[in-house]
Amino acid sequence: MQITSHIAQVVRKALDWPVERTAQIEAALTVPPNPALGDVAFPCFQLAKELRSAPGVIAKNLAARIVRDPIILSARAEGPYLNLFLDRANVAEQVLGEIRDHPEGFGRRDLGGGRTLVLDFSAPNIAKPFHFGHLRSTNLGADLARIFTFEGWRVIRKNYIGDWGTQFGFVIWAWQQWGDEAALEARAIDYLVELYIRANRDSEQDPGVREQARSLFLRLEQGDPEIVRLWERFRSLSLEGFHRTYDRLGIEFDSYDGESSLNAKVQPVIARFLKAGVARESLGAIVVDVSDVIGREIAPCMLQKSDGASTYAARDCAEAIDRWERYQFGANVYVVSRQEDHFAQVFAALGKLAVAEQWPVNWPALCENVSFGYVRGMSTRKGEAVWLEAVLDEARDRAARYREERSAGNTRGLPAVPPAELATISEAVGQAALLYFDVSSRRLTDVTFDWDTVLQFEGNTGPYLQYTHARMHGLFRKAVDAGVATTAAAGDLALLVADEEWALVQKLRGFGPAVQRGAEQREPFEVAHYLHDLASVFNAFYNRHVVLDEADPARSRARLELVGRARTALATGLGLLGIRPLEYM
């Protein structure tokens, strides 16, 4: 039984609302700040206008109409709130039982229903730095992919690599001038970036370099075998480097099709816009008017420049059409920072084309840009971007040093770490610090990175969550050593009567809604925020109560089961964020 859904159904029936409004009620349910006020609260402010009554009166009327059942013991109005008191033992059995019986899918709502969702994220450019700034799109997209998958979507992870453009003319020109085979094989991405930077610097002194670079890119577009061979090699070596970084982050993609895959498709799509009467010529360019679709004044969507070159908008239109033909998706999501107008233009242009060609595709409704803020505080003294691979290395090394410093005194009871696992744990802790930092604020928030903060084992950090998981796991090691039963359903949950125990049960009840909010709002922060709260509630329980008490084995078994279910929830949530739950720290 989904306890929260059940409570929402009871309130809905008291309101005499249709089933379709259950989700509205469920989204409004909260936990009172003081347990004495109840276990669940429903605010009645939002009903005042609809029911033409004061919120306090609505709350009193609802309290009188709530039907008691095995979950809800009583209802009481407190000002504008309807407060419900639950049967704690029954709720604990329901909540912990669901986690016990469905450890990999508890709380799942199946929002996707098996439909296909194409998720475009990361998208680094070949021959340009794969720097720390790329972590935001990469991590946010990977987290959303896991969350959407958890909620029943069939997710296609697409990495739209920037593998085409005039930068290749500069790289190829520089290679012809100074190419070093050994350097290319040893550090392909770094070396290609160095070539690109060097060529750009020379072009500032000698305009002829820029013309030669353009000529080389034109030869690439025309299929010159020698130039194509170099481009294919540079692309292949760069992808190998990207794969190494993605492997360290535990991220996989279903497609690495880049801009180059659209070379033969862009002009036919532009021709379709013209033939359908959707696009028009303007000062030699080809544009689509989209203000009428978007509902505000906005520049036309330019598909082709006056010099005949196609635009990013045209390529995005062609790529989106190709996606639809491949996947017939139920949602098409782009994780790209602050390009709202660009994507609004593209989606609107596609919508007008669909109407003109009588497609059964509502492009503006199916497509979405998930934007995000900037990360400050991660650059060199010269203001240059820092390579993501270098950041991962530094995170690992700092985590190792921090762990050594904390282990020196071991005054906090850190469990001994098997020596063979130290390197693996340092890598995992360093990654957790980076990945959790990225989602510890809402995605549209600009954030400032600070090493000393993100690596702390206390507070709102990834290592704190891993430390809490290791603490939970340590209790089970101690239980085995003490001969306490650790099998499923070993405890009498009616013994869980302390406020801290009930607070932990209540927090576990919120796992499913938190993941659902993360999916609906495209906001992994919802999961991260929930996990931090869960860890804090668990540690408050742990610091107040003895879990393994030789004098009270029955209560020990019940508490151990509570800890086990909390461990499952924490591990599952960490997995959704790409963070490895650790058994030792």
N, C-alpha and C positions, 0 to 999 in steps of 0.2 A: 504493500500500500504506500502511495506517495502521500505522506502526512499533510504536507502543505496543500496539495491539490484537494485532498479530502476536506480540509478546513474551508477552503475556498468554495467547495460545493455546498457545504452546510450554510455558509453565509449567503450564497446565491439563492438557495431555496428560501431562506428567511426574507430575502428581498423580493422574492417571486420574479426573478430575472430569468431570461432564457439561458440555456447552456452555453451559448456562444460568448457570454460575458464572464464566464468563469475565470478566464485568463486575466481580465482586468482586475478582478478581485484579488487573485493570487499575487499579482504584481504589487498590490497595495499593502499586503500583510507585512507587519513588522514585529519585532520583539520589544516589549516594553523595557525601558531603562532600569526599572526596579522590579525584581521578580515578584514582589508583593502585589504588584498591579495586575499580574497575570502572566501567561506564557506566550500569548499571541495577541496582537492588537490590530484592529482594523479602523483606520481613520475615516470619519464620516464627512469631512469637509467637502470632498469632491461630489457628494450626493446632494448637498443643500439646494443647489439651483434646480437640479433635475426633479427632486422630490418636493421642492417648495416648502422646506421645513428647516429649522435650525439643526446644526450638526448634533447638538446634545440631545435633542428630541429624537432624532433618527437613531442615535446610539441606544437610547432607552427602549425604543420600540423594537429594535433588532434584538436586544438582550432578552426581551420577553418572548421573542419568536424562535430563538435558537433551540433546536431539539438536542437534548443530551444523547450521547451515544458512547461506545467504548473508548473513544478518543477524547471527546469534549465532556468535561465534568460539569462545568457551569459557565455562565456568561454574565458580565456585569458592565454597566456603562460607567465610564470615568470621563466626565466632561464630553468632548466630541469624539471619544474613542469607545469602540466596542472591544472590551477585553475578555479573552477566553482563557479559562483554566483547564489544563489538560491532565489526563491520567498519565502521570509520569512513567510509571512502570510499563504500561501498555505502549506508550510512545517509544520508550527505550527499546522494547522488544521489537517493535515494528521497524525502527530506524536501523538498529544494529543488525537485525535479521536480514534486512534488504542488502546491507553491505556484505554480510556474511554469505548470503546466497548468490549475490551477483557482484562479486568483487571488481569485475572489469567494466561493469555497465550500470552500477547503481546511480540513480539520479538522472539517467538519460531520458530525454523527452522525444527523441526522434523527430526533430524539427524538419530535417531534410527529406525524410520519407524515401530515401534512395535516389533522389534527384541528383543531377550532376551540377557541380559548382566549379567553375574554372577560376583559379586563383593565381593572379600574376604578381610575383614579388621578387625582390632582390635586384635582378636585371643590371649587373655591372657592365661596364664598357671594356671591351678588349683594348689593350694598349693605353688604358687609363688606370689610375690607382684604384685597387679594391681596398678602400680605406675604412676606418672605423665608422664613418658616417653611413656606410652601407649596412651596418649591423641593424639599424632601425627598421628598414624595409625587410631585410632578411629575417630577422627574429620575429617581428610583428606578423609577417606573412606565414612563417612556419607555425607560430602559435595558433593563428586563426585556422590554418589547415588542420591542425590536430583537434581544435575545438569543434570545427564544422564536422569533421569525421566522427567525433564522439557523438554529435547530435544528429547523425544519420544521413549526412550528405555524402555523395560520392565525389571526392575532391580530386580535381586534376591540378597538380602543382606545376605551374608554367614559369620558366625562367626566360624571359624575353631578352636574350643577350644582345648588347649593343655591339654587333660584329660587322657594321657597315658604316661608311661615312668617310669624310675627307681626312680624318685622322690617319687612315691607313695609307693615304698618299704620303703623308709626312713620315710615317714609320718605314715604309718601303724605301723612300728616298734616303733616309738616314742609314738604313741597312746597307744600301748600295754604296754609301760613303764609308761607313765604319764598321760594318757587320763583323761580329766576333762569334764564331760557332760555339766555342767553349762557354762563353758567357750566356748565350741563348739557351743551351742545354742545361746549364747549372741553375739558372734563375730566370726563367723565361719572362714572367710577368714584370718583375722589377726591371729587367733589361729592356724590354719593349717600351716601358714607360720612360726610361732614361733616353732611349732613342727618340721618342716622341717629343720629350721636353727639349732635347738638344736641337732637333730639327726646327721646332717652333722658335727657339732662341735665335737660331741662325736666320730664320725668315724675317725676323724683326730688323736685322742688319742688312739683309739682302732680299729684296722683294722677289728676285728671280727664283729663290727656293720655294716660295709659295706657289708660283706658277708651275714649277716642275712637279711639286706634290700633287697639284690639281690634275696635271697631265697623267701622272701615274695612277691616280684614282679613276680617271676616265678610262684608262687602259684596263683597269680591273673591272669596271662596269661593262666594258666591251668584250670581256672574256679572254684577254691576252693570256696565253698558257703560262708564261713565265711568272707574270704578276699574280695570277690566280694560285699558282703553286705556292708562292711565298705567303699569300693571304691564308691559304688553307693550313699551312704549317704554323703560322703565328696563332691562328684561331685554335688549333688543336692543342698546342703547348699551353696557351692561356687557360683553356678549359681544364686541362690537367691540374693546373695550379688552383683554379677555383674549386675543383673537386676536393682537393686536399683540405681547403678551408671548410667547405661544407661538411666533409666527413668529420672533422673535429667538432663541429657544431651539431652533428647528428641530424643533418638536414638533407633530404632527398627531393629530387624533382622528377616529374614524369616527362617533361619536355624541355629541351634546351634550344628550341628553334629561335633563331635570332632575326634581326632585321633583314639579313641577307636572304632568308627564305621567302621574302615577299617581292623580290626583284621583278618577277614576271607577273605579279598580281596587282600591283598598284595602278598602273595605267588602265587596265581593263575596268577596275572599280571606278576610277575617275570618269571613264567613258559612260559607265552605267548611270552615274549621277547626272551627267549631261543629257543622256538619252531620255531619262525619266522626267526631265524638266525641273529637277530639284536644284541643280547647280546652274550658275550663270557666270559670264565673263565680267570682270571688273578691272579696268586698267591693265589688261593683259593677263591677269590672274584668273583662276577659277575658284569661286567661293559658293558657299551655301548659307543663305540667311536663316538664322536659328532663333532670333529673339522671340518670334511668335510661339515657338515650342517651349523655350525655357521660361518665358513669362517675364522677362526683364530685358532692358537694352544691353546688348552684348555684341561684340564685333562678329562679323560673319566667320564661319569656319572655312579657312583657306585650305584648299586641296592641292593647288598648284601655283607656284610663284610665277611672276611675269616672265622670268627667264626660262620657264619650262620645267624647273626642278619640282619634284613632289615634296610635300611637307610631312612633318610628323603626324599631323591629323589624317592625311590621306593614308599613310602607312598603318596608323591605328585603325582606321576604318576597314582597310583591306584585311588586317590581321583579325579583327573582330568577326568579320564575315566568314573568314576561314575557320575560326573557332566554332561558329554556329554550325557550319556545314559538317565539322568533325564530331561535335559533341551534343548538339541540340540541348544546350545547358538550361538549367533552371535559374542560374545566377552567374554573372560574369563580373568578377571583382578585381580591381587594380589597386595594389598597395603602393601608392606613389605619393610623395610629399608635395603638398601645396600646388597642385595643378588642377584645381577645381574647375576653373573656366575652360581649360583645354578639354577636359573630359566631358564637361557639360556640352560643349560645342560638338564633340565627336558623337556623343550619344544622341543628341538632337538631330544631327545630320543623318545618322543611321535611321532614326525614327522616321524622318521625312522620306527617305529612300524606301523604307519598308511600306509606308502607306502608298507611295506612288507605284510600287511594283506589286502591291497587294500580298506582302509577306504576312504570315501569321506570327510575327515577332514584334513585341512591344519593347523596343530597344531601351528607351529611357527607364522603363520599369525593371528590366532584367540586368542592367549594367550599373555599376557603382564604383566610385573612386573612394578608397579608404585612405585618408590623408593622415599626416602626423607632423609633430613639431621637430625642432632641431636639438642636437646634442652639442653642448658647449663644453669647453675645458679639455678637449683631447686634440692637441696639435703640438707641433714642435715649437721651439723658441722662435723659429723663423716664420711661424704661422702656417707651416705646411701640414697637410693631412698626414695622419699616422696610419700605417698599413694595418689592416685588420689582423693579419697573421702575427704581426709583431705585438699587437695588443693581447692576443690570445696567449702568446709566449710569456709576456710580462705578467698577465693574470695568473698563469700557472706558477711562475717563479715567486711572485709575491704571496700567493696562497701557501706555498711550501714554507716560506720563511715565517709567515704569520703562524702557521700551525706549529712550527718548531718553537717559536717564542712562547706560545700558550702551553705547549707540552713540557717546557722546562720545569715549571713549578707544578703543573697539573693540579692546581688547587681546586678546580671546578669539577673534578671527577671525570675528565675525558677518558674514554675507553682506550686501551692500548691498541694501536694500529699495527696489523701485521706488516713487517718491513717490505714485503713484496708488493703491497698495495699502496705504499706511500706516493709513488709517482702518479698512479692512476687517480688517487684521491685528490692530489694537488691539482691535476688537470680538471677534474670534475668540479672542485670548489672554485677554481678560477673562472671556469665557464659559468657556473651558477651566479657568481658575483656580477658578471657582465650581462647575462641574459635576464636576470631578475631586475637589475637596475633599469633595464630598457622598458619594462612593463610595470614598474612600481609607481608610475604616474600615468595619468590618462594620456592617450596617444597624441592628442593635439597640444599637449603641454610642452613647452621648451624646457629642457632639463640641463643641469650642469653636472658633469661627471667629476667624481672625486674618488681616488683610489682608497684613501683611508676609510671612507664611509662604506663603500660597496663591499669591502672584504670583512667587515665586522661580523662576529659571531652572535651579536645581539642587534636588536632593532629590526628595521624593515629591510632585510637583505636576504639574498639567496643562501649564503652560508648559514644564516640563522635558521632557515627552514630545514636545510640539510642537517644541521646540528640537532634540531628537534627530532627529526626522523631517526637519527642515530641514537638519540636518547631513548626513544620508544623501542627501537630494536634491542638496545642494551637491556631493557627490562625483560625481554623474552629470553635473552641469554642467561640472565640471572635466574629466571623462573625455571629454566631447564636444569640449571645447576642445583636448584633447591628442590627439584622434584615436583614442582607445581604443574598441574595439567594446563597445557596450552592449546588443546584441541578446540575446534569450533564449538560454540554453544556450551562451553564448559561451566559458565557461571550463572547464578541466579540473579537476574537483572533487577529484581525487586529490591535487592540490597543497595542499589545505587540511589541513595536518597539525599546525599549531600548537595548543597547548592552548586559547588564546582563540578560535580559529576553531571548534574542536570544541565549546566551551562554547556558542557562538552557535547552532550546528546543534542541539545538545541542547535549548536553550531554545526554538527554533522548533518542535521536536517536541512541545513542551508546549502549543502554542496551542489545539488542539482540546480536550484534556482540561480546560483552564482555562475555556473557554466552556461546556463541558458541565457543569462544577461550578457555574458561574454560573446556568445554567438549573435544574439539579436542586435547588440550595440556595436559589434565588430571591435570589441574592447577587451583584450586579454588582461588588462588591469583588474577587471572584475574578479577573475580567477586569482590573480596575485594578491589582491586585497583580502579575499576570502581566506587564502592559505595563511597569510600573516595573522589574521584574526584567529584561525584555527590553532596555529602554533602558540599564540599568546594564551588562549583559553586552556589549551592542554598544559602548558607550563605552569599556569596558575593552579590547576588541579594537582599537578605533580609536586609542586612546592608546598602544597597544603596537606596532602594525604600520602600515607604510606601505601604503595601499591602491593608490595609483597610483605605481608604480615604473618609471621609464623603462628601468632596467637589467633588469627581469624582467617583460616584457609578459604572458607566459602566467599568472604568478601574479597579476598585476594584474587580468586578466580573471576569474579564478576568484574572487578576493576581491570584485570588483565584483558578480559574480552573487550571492554570499553577502549582500552589503549590499542588493542589490535585493530579495531574498526577505525579508530582515528588514524592509525598508521596507514591503513589502506587508503583512506581519503586523502591524506597528505601525499602519499606516493603517487596516487592517480593524478592529483592536481599538479604536482611537480612534473609528471610526465607530459601533461598538456602544455607545459611551459618549456619543454625540452631540457629540463633539469634532472640530473641523475639523483635519485634518493640514495643516500649512503647509509651503510650499516656501521661504519666507523668514521671518526673525524680526527 
